[in-house]
């Protein structure tokens, strides 16, 4: 099938076309960039919610219940679950056959497991493009569930409008870990499995940490920008919600909190500002990838890295001179382009 036809079928609501596009994106197959470029103008209407937290906190169960709740309300849902990468294939270890059991057979519910491919925080470089495909397809809500890898979960800020951090009850170490950076990115904190001992203490510890952190004034992170009513300065005050996802308890309240945050983003203009930051980060990332590919090609043309390393070892040259030599042809092309 031609790329224009594939894009047209996706925009027409063909789930098979959507699956094929995401496969091309995840595998970085030739032409995937052209597809994403064509989809971009059709994006910007979905609400993207990131779900992160430590392993065992119940992320998958909560995402399942959230998706079911949104479907009950007549909204279409897309889910991207970032799974640990297989050391053998690079693919996702966990599959959709053991996930999202409440929504099997629902054509307005699209689920996809994607490999983290070794990326810190579990957000592969393909995730943002897959979100765009779901957005262009017309999904109302897109849920991105991450691996759960500590501080590096901050990567999800580049993808989600609303960041949700799950913390299991009675886990003092997990609460303390939030100080390492996760505390700063969460718009909503969920104490899941709240029927277990220690949940009240965990909620209290979270509340104290958020108060000590000054609430939601972290513009540089792209979030925290009112609880349900907003702070005195109009910033978003992170909300703590207790849930028992396995029983569906607290899910309606959590959905209402997400809606409040969405309303806040739209009312204050923070959604557009957050999007500007995400696009800036995406452009920088793509530039790094492209320049790295160009340098790799130049390196290969000149005999590969080993030959340069040998010369450095023999003190015939040095690492700085090698870098200058490899970058020089690219810099010359840029200069010639500017002069032209």
Backbone torsions as a table, in degrees:
resi	resn	phi	psi	omega
1	UNK	NA	136.3	-179.3
2	UNK	-70.3	155.7	179.5
3	UNK	-61.6	-45.1	177.7
4	UNK	-57.6	-39.4	179.4
5	UNK	-68.0	-38.5	179.0
6	UNK	-63.8	-43.1	177.7
7	UNK	-64.1	-43.3	180.0
8	UNK	-62.3	-41.9	179.9
9	UNK	-65.5	-39.6	178.0
10	UNK	-61.8	-47.0	-179.3
11	UNK	-65.8	-22.6	177.9
12	UNK	-85.4	-0.3	175.4
13	UNK	93.7	21.7	179.2
14	UNK	-85.0	111.3	-178.5
15	UNK	-64.1	-31.5	177.7
16	UNK	-65.8	-38.2	176.8
17	UNK	-65.8	-39.3	177.9
18	UNK	-61.0	-45.1	179.7
19	UNK	-62.7	-40.7	-179.6
20	UNK	-67.4	-39.2	179.1
21	UNK	-64.6	-44.2	-179.5
22	UNK	-65.9	-34.5	176.1
23	UNK	-63.3	-43.5	177.5
24	UNK	-61.6	-40.6	-179.8
25	UNK	-65.6	-47.4	-176.6
26	UNK	-65.0	-39.0	-178.1
27	UNK	-85.4	-5.8	-178.5
28	UNK	55.8	45.3	-179.8
29	UNK	-72.0	154.8	178.8
30	UNK	-53.1	132.0	178.0
31	UNK	94.5	-7.3	-177.2
32	UNK	-63.8	-32.0	-179.7
33	UNK	-64.9	-40.2	178.7
34	UNK	-62.3	-38.0	179.6
35	UNK	-65.0	-49.0	-179.4
36	UNK	-62.1	-38.4	179.3
37	UNK	-61.2	-40.4	-179.7
38	UNK	-71.1	-28.3	-179.0
39	UNK	-79.4	-22.7	-170.8
40	UNK	-55.4	-42.9	-176.4
41	UNK	-66.2	-13.7	-179.3
42	UNK	-99.8	9.2	-178.2
43	UNK	-100.8	173.8	174.5
44	UNK	109.9	5.4	-178.3
45	UNK	-109.3	-21.3	-177.6
46	UNK	-79.9	150.7	170.1
47	UNK	-95.0	123.4	-176.2
48	UNK	-105.0	122.3	-176.6
49	UNK	-117.8	122.9	178.0
50	UNK	-94.7	134.0	178.9
51	UNK	-118.2	114.2	-178.4
52	UNK	-134.0	171.8	-178.3
53	UNK	148.7	173.2	-175.3
54	UNK	-69.7	152.6	176.2
55	UNK	-57.3	139.3	179.8
56	UNK	89.0	0.8	-179.0
57	UNK	-82.9	-6.9	176.0
58	UNK	93.9	27.7	-177.4
59	UNK	-60.5	-47.5	-175.5
60	UNK	-63.2	-42.4	178.9
61	UNK	-63.6	-42.2	-179.9
62	UNK	-65.8	-42.9	178.5
63	UNK	-60.4	-40.8	177.1
64	UNK	-57.9	-47.6	-178.9
65	UNK	-69.1	-37.3	177.2
66	UNK	-62.6	-45.4	179.5
67	UNK	-60.8	-43.5	179.6
68	UNK	-63.0	-39.0	179.6
69	UNK	-65.8	-44.1	178.0
70	UNK	-62.7	-39.2	179.6
71	UNK	-65.9	-37.8	177.3
72	UNK	-62.2	-26.6	179.7
73	UNK	-91.4	7.3	175.3
74	UNK	83.8	12.8	179.9
75	UNK	-97.1	145.2	176.0
76	UNK	-86.5	149.1	-170.5
77	UNK	-134.2	139.4	169.9
78	UNK	-123.2	137.7	-179.5
79	UNK	-125.8	130.4	171.0
80	UNK	-116.8	117.1	179.2
81	UNK	-106.5	112.8	179.6
82	UNK	-82.5	115.6	-177.0
83	UNK	-106.3	158.0	176.4
84	UNK	-58.0	143.9	-178.6
85	UNK	-78.9	137.8	173.1
86	UNK	-68.3	131.8	178.8
87	UNK	-69.3	-12.8	-177.1
88	UNK	-97.9	-41.6	-174.6
89	UNK	-111.8	-17.2	-174.4
90	UNK	80.4	-3.9	-178.9
91	UNK	-87.2	175.6	-179.4
92	UNK	-70.0	138.4	179.2
93	UNK	-77.9	-43.9	179.3
94	UNK	-89.8	142.6	-177.3
95	UNK	-117.6	169.6	-176.8
96	UNK	-72.8	-8.0	-179.9
97	UNK	-69.3	-23.1	-179.2
98	UNK	-110.2	14.6	-177.4
99	UNK	-126.0	160.9	172.4
100	UNK	53.8	47.0	-174.4
101	UNK	-67.2	-21.3	-177.0
102	UNK	-79.3	-9.6	-171.0
103	UNK	-124.7	18.9	179.9
104	UNK	-63.4	131.3	177.5
105	UNK	87.4	-2.5	179.9
106	UNK	-87.3	111.6	-176.1
107	UNK	-71.6	-16.5	177.1
108	UNK	-93.5	11.8	176.8
109	UNK	-125.2	114.7	-177.9
110	UNK	-113.3	125.2	-179.6
111	UNK	-120.2	140.0	177.0
112	UNK	-145.2	125.5	170.1
113	UNK	-85.8	135.5	178.0
114	UNK	-129.3	146.5	-178.7
115	UNK	-78.8	140.7	175.8
116	UNK	-71.5	-21.0	178.3
117	UNK	51.4	35.8	175.0
118	UNK	79.7	0.9	-178.1
119	UNK	-70.8	132.0	177.4
120	UNK	-58.7	135.9	-179.7
121	UNK	84.1	-6.6	175.4
122	UNK	80.3	3.4	179.5
123	UNK	-96.0	105.3	178.8
124	UNK	-73.5	161.3	-179.9
125	UNK	-65.9	-14.6	-178.9
126	UNK	-86.8	-12.7	-173.1
127	UNK	-60.9	-47.4	-178.2
128	UNK	-60.2	-38.5	179.2
129	UNK	-69.2	-37.3	177.7
130	UNK	-65.1	-37.8	176.2
131	UNK	-62.1	-40.4	177.8
132	UNK	-61.6	-39.8	179.6
133	UNK	-63.4	-43.9	178.4
134	UNK	-65.6	-38.1	178.3
135	UNK	-64.1	-48.8	179.9
136	UNK	-63.9	-32.8	178.4
137	UNK	-63.2	-29.1	178.0
138	UNK	112.4	13.0	178.2
139	UNK	-64.6	136.3	-179.2
140	UNK	-76.0	-40.7	180.0
141	UNK	-127.5	135.6	176.3
142	UNK	-122.6	121.2	179.6
143	UNK	-105.6	127.0	178.6
144	UNK	-114.3	113.2	-179.7
145	UNK	-102.7	126.5	-175.4
146	UNK	-100.1	170.0	-178.0
147	UNK	-63.6	-46.1	-174.3
148	UNK	99.0	83.7	-174.1
149	UNK	-132.7	38.9	174.3
150	UNK	74.3	-142.1	-170.8
151	UNK	-58.4	-32.0	-175.1
152	UNK	-70.7	-3.4	174.0
153	UNK	-64.8	-9.1	177.9
154	UNK	-59.7	-18.6	177.7
155	UNK	-57.7	-27.7	-175.3
156	UNK	-65.6	-21.9	179.3
157	UNK	-57.5	-29.4	-178.0
158	UNK	-73.7	-9.8	-175.7
159	UNK	-115.6	-36.4	-169.7
160	UNK	-101.4	148.8	171.8
161	UNK	-78.9	-38.8	-179.1
162	UNK	-124.5	124.4	-179.0
163	UNK	-104.6	125.3	-178.9
164	UNK	-115.3	127.2	-179.3
165	UNK	-112.1	123.2	177.7
166	UNK	-93.7	137.1	177.8
167	UNK	-131.7	121.9	177.9
168	UNK	-71.9	149.5	-177.5
169	UNK	-70.3	151.3	176.2
170	UNK	69.8	16.7	-176.7
171	UNK	-107.2	77.8	-177.7
172	UNK	-57.1	-38.0	179.6
173	UNK	-63.9	-40.1	-179.9
174	UNK	-66.1	-38.9	178.4
175	UNK	-65.1	-42.8	178.4
176	UNK	-63.7	-33.8	179.9
177	UNK	-61.1	-29.4	-178.4
178	UNK	-58.8	-27.6	-179.9
179	UNK	-63.1	-20.8	-176.2
180	UNK	-74.1	-5.0	177.9
181	UNK	147.4	-29.0	-178.7
182	UNK	-63.9	-34.0	180.0
183	UNK	-55.9	-32.0	-173.5
184	UNK	-80.7	-16.7	-175.7
185	UNK	-102.3	-14.1	-174.5
186	UNK	-77.8	130.5	170.6
187	UNK	-91.6	-30.6	179.4
188	UNK	-136.4	134.0	175.8
189	UNK	-113.2	130.6	-177.6
190	UNK	-116.1	119.5	170.2
191	UNK	-91.1	96.9	-178.3
192	UNK	-85.4	165.5	-175.2
193	UNK	56.6	42.9	-174.2
194	UNK	-70.6	-3.0	176.2
195	UNK	-86.0	-4.5	-179.9
196	UNK	-87.8	155.1	178.2
197	UNK	-58.9	143.6	176.7
198	UNK	94.9	-3.9	-176.8
199	UNK	-66.1	-40.3	-179.9
200	UNK	-61.8	-40.9	179.6
201	UNK	-66.0	-40.1	179.1
202	UNK	-63.1	-43.1	177.5
203	UNK	-60.0	-44.0	-179.4
204	UNK	-64.5	-42.4	178.7
205	UNK	-63.0	-41.8	177.8
206	UNK	-62.1	-44.9	-178.2
207	UNK	-61.8	-42.9	-179.8
208	UNK	-64.6	-41.1	-179.6
209	UNK	-65.7	-39.7	179.3
210	UNK	-66.7	-39.2	178.1
211	UNK	-66.2	-39.5	178.3
212	UNK	-67.1	-30.5	-179.2
213	UNK	-80.0	-4.8	175.0
214	UNK	87.1	14.5	176.3
215	UNK	77.5	-135.2	-169.6
216	UNK	-117.1	74.1	179.5
217	UNK	-122.9	29.5	-172.4
218	UNK	-97.6	68.2	-177.4
219	UNK	-59.8	-35.4	-176.6
220	UNK	-62.8	-24.0	178.9
221	UNK	-85.8	-13.2	178.2
222	UNK	88.7	4.7	-178.7
223	UNK	-141.7	-169.8	-172.7
224	UNK	60.1	25.8	-174.7
225	UNK	-102.0	NA	NA
226	UNK	NA	137.4	156.3
227	UNK	-36.2	-154.3	-176.0
228	UNK	-60.7	-27.8	-177.4
229	UNK	-108.9	-5.5	-178.9
230	UNK	82.4	157.7	178.6
231	UNK	-85.5	179.5	-178.8
232	UNK	-62.2	-30.9	-178.2
233	UNK	-95.5	9.0	177.5
234	UNK	86.9	-1.9	179.3
235	UNK	-80.4	159.1	178.2
236	UNK	-76.5	127.6	176.4
237	UNK	-97.4	116.8	-177.0
238	UNK	-51.4	139.5	-176.1
239	UNK	-107.9	141.7	175.6
240	UNK	-106.3	125.6	-179.7
241	UNK	-123.7	134.7	176.4
242	UNK	-98.4	134.1	179.7
243	UNK	-136.9	157.0	165.2
244	UNK	-124.8	84.7	-169.7
245	UNK	-58.3	-37.1	-178.1
246	UNK	-61.1	-25.4	178.3
247	UNK	-105.6	-2.8	-178.7
248	UNK	79.3	7.2	-177.2
249	UNK	-75.9	133.6	177.8
250	UNK	83.7	-4.9	-176.8
251	UNK	-69.0	-40.3	178.3
252	UNK	-61.5	-41.5	178.0
253	UNK	-64.1	-38.3	179.6
254	UNK	-65.6	-42.6	177.7
255	UNK	-61.6	-40.5	177.9
256	UNK	-63.0	-37.7	178.0
257	UNK	-65.3	-41.7	176.2
258	UNK	-59.8	-43.9	179.8
259	UNK	-62.2	-39.8	178.1
260	UNK	-62.6	-40.6	179.5
261	UNK	-67.3	-38.9	177.0
262	UNK	-61.7	-44.4	177.8
263	UNK	-60.6	-40.5	179.5
264	UNK	-62.7	-45.0	-180.0
265	UNK	-59.1	-42.8	-178.6
266	UNK	-71.1	-38.8	-175.7
267	UNK	-70.6	-36.7	-174.7
268	UNK	-93.2	-13.9	-175.3
269	UNK	85.7	5.3	-179.1
270	UNK	-67.8	-24.8	179.3
271	UNK	-63.0	-45.8	179.7
272	UNK	-65.6	-41.2	-179.8
273	UNK	-64.7	-39.9	178.0
274	UNK	-64.9	-39.8	178.8
275	UNK	-63.8	-38.9	177.8
276	UNK	-59.6	-44.0	179.4
277	UNK	-64.5	-41.2	-179.0
278	UNK	-65.0	-43.0	-179.8
279	UNK	-66.8	-37.0	177.0
280	UNK	-62.5	-43.5	178.8
281	UNK	-65.1	-38.3	179.8
282	UNK	-65.9	-43.5	178.9
283	UNK	-61.5	-44.0	178.5
284	UNK	-61.4	-41.5	-179.9
285	UNK	-63.9	-43.7	179.8
286	UNK	-64.9	-38.6	177.3
287	UNK	-62.4	-42.9	178.2
288	UNK	-61.4	-43.5	-179.8
289	UNK	-63.3	-44.6	-176.5
290	UNK	-67.6	-44.8	179.7
291	UNK	-65.0	-37.9	177.5
292	UNK	-61.8	-39.9	177.9
293	UNK	-65.1	-41.0	178.7
294	UNK	-63.0	-43.2	179.2
295	UNK	-65.0	-38.9	179.5
296	UNK	-63.0	-39.8	177.6
297	UNK	-65.6	-43.4	178.2
298	UNK	-62.5	-40.4	178.9
299	UNK	-62.2	-42.4	-179.5
300	UNK	-65.6	-38.6	-179.8
301	UNK	-64.6	-26.3	-177.3
302	UNK	-100.4	21.1	172.2
303	UNK	102.2	1.2	177.9
304	UNK	89.4	167.8	-174.8
305	UNK	-67.2	-34.7	-174.9
306	UNK	-59.9	-38.3	-179.6
307	UNK	-64.0	-38.0	177.2
308	UNK	-69.0	-40.1	178.9
309	UNK	-61.8	-41.5	177.7
310	UNK	-58.9	-42.4	-179.7
311	UNK	-66.0	-36.5	177.9
312	UNK	-67.5	-41.9	179.0
313	UNK	-61.7	-35.1	-179.6
314	UNK	-83.5	3.1	-179.8
315	UNK	62.7	23.8	175.9
316	UNK	-79.8	-22.3	177.1
317	UNK	-152.8	-170.3	-180.0
318	UNK	-142.5	163.4	-176.1
319	UNK	-56.9	-37.0	179.8
320	UNK	-65.4	-42.6	179.8
321	UNK	-65.4	-37.4	177.4
322	UNK	-62.4	-47.0	179.7
323	UNK	-60.6	-43.9	178.8
324	UNK	-60.8	-42.4	-178.4
325	UNK	-64.0	-38.6	-178.1
326	UNK	-74.7	-34.4	-176.6
327	UNK	-83.7	-23.3	-174.3
328	UNK	-53.5	-47.9	179.9
329	UNK	-60.5	-36.3	178.5
330	UNK	-67.7	-43.3	178.8
331	UNK	-62.5	-38.5	178.4
332	UNK	-63.5	-40.3	178.3
333	UNK	-62.8	-40.4	178.5
334	UNK	-64.0	-43.7	179.6
335	UNK	-63.5	-42.7	179.0
336	UNK	-62.6	-37.7	179.3
337	UNK	-65.7	-42.4	179.8
338	UNK	-64.9	-39.3	-179.7
339	UNK	-69.9	-30.8	178.9
340	UNK	-72.6	NA	NA
